[in-house]
């Protein structure tokens, strides 16, 4: 396990280095940050003086070297707009984004698992055909269209759920504020969480179904049925457990992807999270904030995939983690 974690740490640092290099190299193509900072009334000479002061005219390697030397100390630069450390601005918005991802993950787990198992054990029923048909529709519709439709139906026409914002927040141990501990906050979470989950839910239903169909034809499941075990135990303990490895593999990637998809969801629902902040940073050409966002999201991908590999070993002890990390 220690060897696995060490190798994962080295691989993670290499991945973060590549992400930081790519993120930093594209910032010159995003526009001129001085345009948003000083407006049009400043002369060209003053602009050039300010660029020299900020180091924007320095060679790329000199700028990147300064960035890396500060990044290893946790300093990803200062936001041009907020005048605060970019990493701190991102961290302030991170809880709101994680709330969406957590809520969407719960919906995916509690809907896809029973739906996928049912479709596997009742392949010819009308409900299975309905579930698989809706799943095709769900894969085909972009997340922002789902979000707009949900707002139109449940907020405008029916008036059941709010359409924007986080609602009433409750402080949790003084560390962060969450909407999960108030009725108004939960109501504000329903639509954005469902919209975010809608793009991943059909994928997991079909994945669990296909893996479950394969597991039901294995010898150990047939033996469990021959022993007279209850069908619920056979399906949800013996068969379902052995479908989790590929589901975990896809799930680890998709959780990171959902963090990226929050850009669309947060934009439609005006949700004050990292994704909405990223779009504002692009509009303002706030390059330190853009680079910090890309690095944080890349770090989330690395951490989630490492946790998935550790869960591999817990679910299936025959998996050699040290060999997996190679």
Secondary structure, 3 states (H helix, E strand, C coil): CHHHHHHHHHHHHHHHHHHHHHHHHCHHHCCCHHHHHHCCCCCHHHHHHHHHHHCCCCCHHHHHHHHHHHHCCCCCCECCCCCCEHHHHHHHHHHHHHHHHHHHHHHHHHHHHHHHHHHHHCCCCHHHHHHHHHHHHHHHCCHHHHHHHHHHHHHHHCCCCCCCCCCCCEEECCCEEECCCCHHHHHHHHHHHHHHHHHHHHHHHHHHHHHHHHHHCCHHHHHHHHCCCCHHHHHHHHHHHCCHHHHHHHHHHHHHHHHHHHHHHHHHHCCCCHHHHHHHHHHHCCHHHHHHHHHHHHHHHHHHHHHHHHHHHHHCCCCCHHHHCC
